Amino acid sequence: MTRIFLVDDHTVLRHGLRALFQQEATVQVVGEAEDGEQLLAQLPTTPCDVVLLDLHMPGLDGLATTIRLHAEYPDVRVLVLSMVDNERAIGQALAAGASGYVLKNAGHNEILVGVQTVAAGRRFLCSELGLSMLDKVLVSTPEPPAKPTSGLSAREQEILRLVADGLTTAQIADKLFTSPRTVETHRQNIMEKTGAKNTAALVKTAVSRGWLA
């Protein structure tokens, strides 16, 4: 049996939640409070497993209450039930020690699942918030463009860039501290791999395929 404590300054909402949970054999509402101060005053004599609370309340608000609960009653799970759907508020609540966050427009079944999930020691985020955050992540992190594949070795790519810069075989050899013969061998390999017949064709192919970007 999961013991729930309801904390919200709206009496009608608390009564609605109590009626909802009364239909479930696995949960029991053990107390109600209008703000965090009333909750903390009752907890010593009214133990519970999950506190379902609003963020915006007079007196000790939801965020401050969550911080107190996390410090003084670490075994009590906090499930925030709020109309506030911005990422900053959600992040603050979770950082303060809340185990989950549900919007007040969520369905009754989702609220119940949220209670059961946090009571079991897991995190919970209602589906609307989860999908919204996923959409933002997908939009803000576009798939990086694929790198062009030349089929050339790192050394061949280096020599290709120097050829495109207009350097002669001797100049490339001096720059890479190797012999002109070695450079010529690499140039021949590059020609064979690209199918280019001469230097001009080779550079044109490299530019068109994005190998020099």
N, C-alpha and C positions, 0 to 999 in steps of 0.2 A: 504493500500500500504506500503510495507516494503522498506525503503530506505537503499541502500547498498553502502558502500565505499570500493573500491578495493585497497589493498596495497601490492605491489610485485615489485621487481626490474626487473622482466622480462616482457617487453612490450607485447610480444606475448601471454603470459599467461593472462595478464589483458584483452587484446582484445578478447581472447577466452571466458573468463568469461563474459565479457560484452555482447558478442553475445548470449551466453547461456541465460542470464537473460532477454535479450530483447524479448525472446520468451515467457516470462511469464508475464501475466497481473497483477500479485499480487506483483511483485517486480520492483524496479527501481534503476539503478546504478546512483548515484548522484555525484560521484567523483572518481578520481584515484590518486595514489601517488606511488613513487618509494621507499619510506622509511617512518619511523615514523615521522621524522621532517616535511616532506612535508604534511603528514596527519594532524598533530597537527596545522600546519599553516593555513590549509583550514577549519578545523572544525568550528571555530567561525562563518563563513559565509556560511558553507555548512553542515547543520544539517543532521544527519543520524540515523538510528536505529541499523544497524549491520555493523561492520567493519570486513571484510574478509581479513586477512593478513598472510603473510609468517613469519616464525621465523628468517631465515637467510637473512638479508639484510644489505647493507652498511649503515653507519651512525647509526641512532637509530634503533636497530634491533627489531624483533617482541616481545621478552620478555620485553625489556625496554619500548616499546610502550604500551604493555598491562598494565603494571604497571601504566604508566602515565594516560592512558584512564580510568582505574578503579578509580583512585584518582580524576581526573579532570572532567570526563564525566561518572559518575556512571550509567546513564540511557542507555548508548550505550553498546550494547552487542558485544563481541569479539568472532569471530569464526576463529580459527587458521586453515590455509590451508598449509600443509607442507609435504615434503618428509621424514622428520625425524620421525621415528616410535619407538624410544626407550622410555621406561617407564619414565626415568628421565626427559627427555624433556617434555613429556606430563604432568607429575606431576607438573613441574615448571610452565608451561603455565596455568594450571588450578588454581594453588596456587596464581599466579599473578593476577588472575581475569578473565581469559578466560571462556566463557560459553560452549565452545565446541572445538572439535579437529577433523579435517578431513584430510585424506591423499590425496595428489594430484592425485593419481591414482584411486580415487573413481569415481564412475559413476556420470554423470551430475545430475541424479535424486536424488542421495544421497546428493550431495552438496546442492541442492535446499532444500531438506528436512532439512538439517542441519541449513541452514539460517532461515527457517521458525520456526524451533524448538527453536533456541536461541532467535529469535525475540519475541516469545511467553513467554519468561522468564524461559525456561527449559534448562537443560543440554543436550549436544549431543556428542556422540562419534561414529565415523563411524564403520560400522559393522566389518570390518577387524580387527580394533584395539580391539573392544569389544570381539570378538571371541578369539583373540590371548591371551588377558589377562585372559579370562575365562579358557582357556586351561592350562595356567600357574598355576592358582589357583587350578584347579583340580589335577594337577600333584604334586604340592607342599603340598597339604593337603589330604593325603590318608585317607580313612575311618578307624577310629580306630578299632582294633579287638574287637569283642564282649566279654564282661566279662563272664567267666563261672558262671553258676548259680547252686549252690549246693542245694538249698532248705532248708538250715540250717539257724537258727537264728544267729545273731551276736555273742551271747554268745556261741552257739554250735560250730561256726567256730573257736572261740578263744580256746575252749577246745580241738577241733580236732587238732589244730596246736601244742598244748602242749603235747597231746598224741603222735603225730608224732615225737616230740622232745625227747620222751622216758621218760617223767615224770610220776610218779605214781599218783594214785588218791589223796593220802595225800599231795603230793608235789603240785599238781594242786590246791587243796583246799587252801593250804597256800599261794600260789602265787596270787590267785584270792580273797583271804579273804572271803572264803565261807566254807561251811561244806563239808566233804567227801561225805555225803549222797546226797547233791545237785549235786556234780560233777558226782556221779554214775547215778543219774537220767538223767542228760544231756547226759552221755555216752550211756545210754540205748536208749534214743531218737535218737541219732545219728546212732546207729546200726540199728534201725528200719527204719529210713529214707533212709539209704544207702543199706540196705539188707546185710550188712557184718556180718559174723558169729563170728569173733574174731578180736582182735586188729590188727593183721598182715594184715588181709584181708581189714580192714577199712583203714589203712594207704596206702595200695596198690591202693585201689579204689580212695582215695583222690589225690594221686600223678598222677594217670593215667588221671584223669579228670581235673587236673590243679587247684584244690582247694587250694593247698598249695603254689602256685606261688606268 
